Amino acid sequence: MSVAEAIESKVRDALPVAHLELENESHRHNVPANSETHFKLVLVSDAFQGQMPVRRHQAVYQALAEEMKGPVHALALHLFTPEEWRAQGGDVADSPDCRGGDGQAKEKAR
């Protein structure tokens, strides 16, 4: 099972999911090709109702404790209730490019 598949499976097992998007953003970082180290997770769940953002993050990190200790270096979390998701039009901002450089970013700066 890939890291992405494990993340999605564990999140779905831990929380009721209304909407889930998982993007492997590793290619935007200075890591070997085909890495699974940097992810963006957009998760909409009724479980987040009445929870502050830190509690939402803790719930996801608890479900993914094994991945966070090992292969996952970075996990950008965008966590919403269904009402919050609808209010913002069902969209999140793109993640910024890696500031550490992936070769391409360094070439653009020159």
Secondary structure, DSSP 8 states (H G I E B T S, - for coil): --HHHHHHHHHHHHS--SEEEEEE-GGGSSS-TT---EEEEEEE-GGGTT--HHHHHHHHHHHTHHHHHTT-SEEEEEEE-HHHHHHTTS--------SS--SHHHHHH-
